[in-house]
Amino acid sequence: MLFLVGAANRDDRRYPDPDRFDIHRNIGQHLTFGYGVHFCLGAALARLEGRVALDEVLQRFPEWDVDWTRAKLAPTSTVRGWETLPVHTP
């Protein structure tokens, strides 16, 4: 058995069209930082760091495109994301 955090909040029995990215989806209890006694102590800091980093990148590069021909998904079951995701500015 393998628990994939990337699969959280994508249950088709609970959410209509679960594979569609919807920023307005009401998910109730989010699992990103755990739950209850197992809730991440660094969650607030991680959110703040993520927001600061994203704000800085978007201020510096307000327009950019992904080079999908060179993008490569990570080949492992434990990393759900991109191994490489090259971007370029117009």
N, CA and C atoms as a LAMMPS dump frame, in Angstrom:
ITEM: TIMESTEP
0
ITEM: NUMBER OF ATOMS
270
ITEM: BOX BOUNDS ff ff ff
-5.0000000000000000e+02 5.0000000000000000e+02
-5.0000000000000000e+02 5.0000000000000000e+02
-5.0000000000000000e+02 5.0000000000000000e+02
ITEM: ATOMS id mol type element x y z
1 1 1 N 0.839 -1.155 0
2 1 2 C 0 0 0
3 1 3 C 0.893 1.229 0
4 2 1 N 0.474 2.252 -0.746
5 2 2 C 1.244 3.484 -0.834
6 2 3 C 0.299 4.661 -0.695
7 3 1 N 0.6 5.542 0.234
8 3 2 C -0.205 6.735 0.45
9 3 3 C 0.375 7.861 -0.389
10 4 1 N -0.405 8.404 -1.302
11 4 2 C 0.044 9.5 -2.149
12 4 3 C -0.685 10.776 -1.749
13 5 1 N 0.047 11.723 -1.195
14 5 2 C -0.564 12.983 -0.81
15 5 3 C -1.122 13.699 -2.035
16 6 1 N -0.479 13.532 -3.181
17 6 2 C -0.95 14.164 -4.407
18 6 3 C -2.323 13.669 -4.841
19 7 1 N -2.779 12.556 -4.289
20 7 2 C -4.09 12.026 -4.626
21 7 3 C -5.166 12.556 -3.688
22 8 1 N -4.78 13.29 -2.665
23 8 2 C -5.742 13.807 -1.698
24 8 3 C -6.704 14.788 -2.354
25 9 1 N -7.93 14.782 -1.871
26 9 2 C -8.982 15.687 -2.341
27 9 3 C -9.321 15.486 -3.818
28 10 1 N -9.175 14.256 -4.291
29 10 2 C -9.518 13.942 -5.676
30 10 3 C -10.449 12.736 -5.73
31 11 1 N -11.27 12.576 -4.72
32 11 2 C -12.197 11.446 -4.643
33 11 3 C -13.453 11.761 -5.447
34 12 1 N -13.693 10.997 -6.507
35 12 2 C -14.85 11.274 -7.359
36 12 3 C -16.179 10.996 -6.659
37 13 1 N -16.144 10.298 -5.523
38 13 2 C -17.38 10.095 -4.757
39 13 3 C -17.74 11.343 -3.949
40 14 1 N -16.785 12.229 -3.776
41 14 2 C -17.015 13.436 -2.979
42 14 3 C -17.001 14.724 -3.799
43 15 1 N -16.17 14.765 -4.848
44 15 2 C -16.017 15.989 -5.632
45 15 3 C -16.407 15.743 -7.084
46 16 1 N -17.248 16.619 -7.64
47 16 2 C -17.53 16.486 -9.069
48 16 3 C -16.285 16.872 -9.867
49 17 1 N -15.996 16.114 -10.896
50 17 2 C -14.832 16.375 -11.76
51 17 3 C -13.551 16.556 -10.937
52 18 1 N -13.141 15.524 -10.18
53 18 2 C -12.044 15.658 -9.221
54 18 3 C -10.672 15.919 -9.848
55 19 1 N -10.479 15.575 -11.116
56 19 2 C -9.174 15.777 -11.743
57 19 3 C -8.995 17.185 -12.309
58 20 1 N -10.056 17.975 -12.305
59 20 2 C -9.969 19.354 -12.8
60 20 3 C -9.459 20.256 -11.675
61 21 1 N -8.48 21.1 -11.987
62 21 2 C -7.962 22.055 -11.003
63 21 3 C -8.981 23.165 -10.818
64 22 1 N -9.501 23.305 -9.607
65 22 2 C -10.545 24.284 -9.319
66 22 3 C -10.183 25.021 -8.034
67 23 1 N -9.751 26.275 -8.147
68 23 2 C -9.331 27.009 -6.955
69 23 3 C -10.507 27.359 -6.057
70 24 1 N -11.727 27.228 -6.551
71 24 2 C -12.91 27.547 -5.753
72 24 3 C -13.542 26.311 -5.107
73 25 1 N -12.939 25.147 -5.291
74 25 2 C -13.491 23.919 -4.721
75 25 3 C -13.482 24.003 -3.192
76 26 1 N -14.595 23.688 -2.582
77 26 2 C -14.687 23.662 -1.122
78 26 3 C -14.248 22.279 -0.659
79 27 1 N -13.028 22.199 -0.136
80 27 2 C -12.486 20.89 0.223
81 27 3 C -12.648 20.555 1.696
82 28 1 N -13.073 21.538 2.501
83 28 2 C -13.24 21.255 3.925
84 28 3 C -11.894 21.035 4.594
85 29 1 N -11.597 19.827 4.97
86 29 2 C -10.342 19.494 5.657
87 29 3 C -9.259 19.161 4.642
88 30 1 N -8.253 20.022 4.518
89 30 2 C -7.159 19.804 3.577
90 30 3 C -6.091 18.935 4.235
91 31 1 N -5.453 18.068 3.473
92 31 2 C -4.502 17.116 4.031
93 31 3 C -3.04 17.475 3.81
94 32 1 N -2.764 18.62 3.214
95 32 2 C -1.396 18.974 2.865
96 32 3 C -0.444 18.921 4.05
97 33 1 N -0.844 19.475 5.184
98 33 2 C 0.034 19.532 6.35
99 33 3 C -0.373 18.553 7.437
100 34 1 N -1.132 17.538 7.093
101 34 2 C -1.541 16.545 8.067
102 34 3 C -2.847 16.922 8.737
103 35 1 N -3.122 16.244 9.859
104 35 2 C -4.4 16.457 10.535
105 35 3 C -4.261 16.113 12.011
106 36 1 N -4.934 16.86 12.851
107 36 2 C -4.974 16.553 14.289
108 36 3 C -3.612 16.63 14.94
109 37 1 N -3.279 15.615 15.757
110 37 2 C -2.001 15.621 16.477
111 37 3 C -0.814 15.496 15.521
112 38 1 N -1.079 15.098 14.301
113 38 2 C -0.005 14.943 13.319
114 38 3 C 0.118 16.165 12.411
115 39 1 N -0.531 17.274 12.775
116 39 2 C -0.459 18.484 11.971
117 39 3 C 0.959 19.049 12.016
118 40 1 N 1.45 19.489 10.89
119 40 2 C 2.817 19.978 10.744
120 40 3 C 3.056 21.243 11.572
121 41 1 N 4.074 21.206 12.426
122 41 2 C 4.412 22.366 13.245
123 41 3 C 4.919 23.533 12.403
124 42 1 N 5.481 23.254 11.254
125 42 2 C 6.031 24.295 10.393
126 42 3 C 5.077 24.776 9.312
127 43 1 N 3.798 24.431 9.394
128 43 2 C 2.842 24.764 8.342
129 43 3 C 2.759 26.267 8.084
130 44 1 N 2.677 27.072 9.138
131 44 2 C 2.566 28.526 8.961
132 44 3 C 3.81 29.081 8.281
133 45 1 N 4.978 28.621 8.708
134 45 2 C 6.228 29.08 8.097
135 45 3 C 6.307 28.633 6.636
136 46 1 N 5.918 27.41 6.346
137 46 2 C 5.949 26.904 4.964
138 46 3 C 5.025 27.719 4.065
139 47 1 N 3.836 28.067 4.57
140 47 2 C 2.91 28.889 3.78
141 47 3 C 3.489 30.278 3.526
142 48 1 N 4.079 30.865 4.556
143 48 2 C 4.67 32.194 4.414
144 48 3 C 5.838 32.171 3.431
145 49 1 N 6.725 31.181 3.556
146 49 2 C 7.853 31.068 2.636
147 49 3 C 7.386 30.874 1.201
148 50 1 N 6.384 30.04 1.016
149 50 2 C 5.85 29.801 -0.328
150 50 3 C 5.259 31.062 -0.93
151 51 1 N 4.528 31.804 -0.111
152 51 2 C 3.915 33.038 -0.61
153 51 3 C 4.979 34.064 -0.975
154 52 1 N 5.974 34.251 -0.116
155 52 2 C 7.042 35.217 -0.392
156 52 3 C 7.801 34.819 -1.658
157 53 1 N 8.163 33.543 -1.764
158 53 2 C 8.911 33.083 -2.937
159 53 3 C 8.104 33.274 -4.22
160 54 1 N 6.84 32.891 -4.199
161 54 2 C 6.005 33.032 -5.391
162 54 3 C 5.806 34.503 -5.753
163 55 1 N 5.559 35.363 -4.76
164 55 2 C 5.419 36.801 -5.031
165 55 3 C 6.674 37.373 -5.685
166 56 1 N 7.842 36.998 -5.163
167 56 2 C 9.102 37.516 -5.709
168 56 3 C 9.341 37.04 -7.142
169 57 1 N 9.087 35.773 -7.398
170 57 2 C 9.283 35.238 -8.754
171 57 3 C 8.326 35.905 -9.738
172 58 1 N 7.054 36.057 -9.339
173 58 2 C 6.072 36.654 -10.253
174 58 3 C 6.301 38.145 -10.448
175 59 1 N 6.867 38.834 -9.458
176 59 2 C 7.208 40.244 -9.652
177 59 3 C 8.355 40.38 -10.655
178 60 1 N 9.323 39.506 -10.526
179 60 2 C 10.492 39.577 -11.42
180 60 3 C 10.168 39.09 -12.821
181 61 1 N 9.335 38.064 -12.918
182 61 2 C 8.974 37.474 -14.212
183 61 3 C 7.451 37.433 -14.341
184 62 1 N 6.807 38.575 -14.628
185 62 2 C 5.342 38.599 -14.691
186 62 3 C 4.77 37.83 -15.891
187 63 1 N 5.582 37.651 -16.923
188 63 2 C 5.133 36.885 -18.097
189 63 3 C 6.154 35.806 -18.393
190 64 1 N 5.679 34.566 -18.52
191 64 2 C 6.553 33.442 -18.815
192 64 3 C 5.738 32.305 -19.395
193 65 1 N 6.419 31.409 -20.063
194 65 2 C 5.789 30.226 -20.664
195 65 3 C 6.617 28.993 -20.33
196 66 1 N 5.961 27.859 -20.224
197 66 2 C 6.638 26.591 -19.978
198 66 3 C 7.077 25.995 -21.31
199 67 1 N 8.289 25.489 -21.347
200 67 2 C 8.801 24.789 -22.531
201 67 3 C 8.389 23.322 -22.394
202 68 1 N 7.176 23.006 -22.848
203 68 2 C 6.614 21.662 -22.652
204 68 3 C 7.402 20.578 -23.379
205 69 1 N 8.149 20.933 -24.425
206 69 2 C 8.914 19.926 -25.153
207 69 3 C 10.067 19.384 -24.315
208 70 1 N 10.555 20.173 -23.351
209 70 2 C 11.66 19.726 -22.498
210 70 3 C 11.217 19.406 -21.072
211 71 1 N 9.936 19.574 -20.757
212 71 2 C 9.429 19.268 -19.422
213 71 3 C 9.412 17.756 -19.212
214 72 1 N 9.731 17.329 -17.991
215 72 2 C 9.795 15.893 -17.706
216 72 3 C 9.236 15.621 -16.315
217 73 1 N 8.262 14.707 -16.248
218 73 2 C 7.689 14.324 -14.96
219 73 3 C 8.681 13.478 -14.164
220 74 1 N 8.633 13.596 -12.85
221 74 2 C 9.485 12.774 -11.989
222 74 3 C 9.074 11.309 -12.143
223 75 1 N 10.036 10.396 -12.258
224 75 2 C 9.722 8.997 -12.535
225 75 3 C 9.398 8.158 -11.295
226 76 1 N 9.262 8.762 -10.131
227 76 2 C 9.028 7.975 -8.92
228 76 3 C 7.585 8.08 -8.46
229 77 1 N 7.169 7.129 -7.642
230 77 2 C 5.812 7.168 -7.093
231 77 3 C 5.742 8.048 -5.856
232 78 1 N 6.879 8.438 -5.302
233 78 2 C 6.875 9.257 -4.095
234 78 3 C 6.943 10.748 -4.386
235 79 1 N 7.311 11.125 -5.604
236 79 2 C 7.368 12.533 -5.988
237 79 3 C 6.348 12.759 -7.087
238 80 1 N 5.306 13.523 -6.761
239 80 2 C 4.313 13.87 -7.78
240 80 3 C 4.616 15.274 -8.242
241 81 1 N 5.28 15.381 -9.339
242 81 2 C 5.642 16.692 -9.848
243 81 3 C 6.634 16.574 -10.976
244 82 1 N 7.285 17.659 -11.231
245 82 2 C 8.192 17.742 -12.367
246 82 3 C 9.628 17.534 -11.942
247 83 1 N 10.321 16.707 -12.689
248 83 2 C 11.762 16.566 -12.494
249 83 3 C 12.453 17.78 -13.102
250 84 1 N 11.996 18.169 -14.283
251 84 2 C 12.458 19.409 -14.915
252 84 3 C 11.241 20.114 -15.502
253 85 1 N 11.197 21.421 -15.325
254 85 2 C 10.121 22.227 -15.884
255 85 3 C 10.713 23.553 -16.362
256 86 1 N 11.377 23.519 -17.514
257 86 2 C 12.017 24.737 -18.013
258 86 3 C 10.973 25.776 -18.45
259 87 1 N 11.26 27.013 -18.098
260 87 2 C 10.382 28.121 -18.494
261 87 3 C 11.227 29.168 -19.217
262 88 1 N 10.56 29.993 -19.987
263 88 2 C 11.244 31.089 -20.666
264 88 3 C 10.344 32.31 -20.66
265 89 1 N 10.955 33.481 -20.706
266 89 2 C 10.189 34.723 -20.746
267 89 3 C 10.075 35.169 -22.189
268 90 1 N 8.936 35.74 -22.528
269 90 2 C 8.74 36.183 -23.939
270 90 3 C 9.637 37.355 -24.296
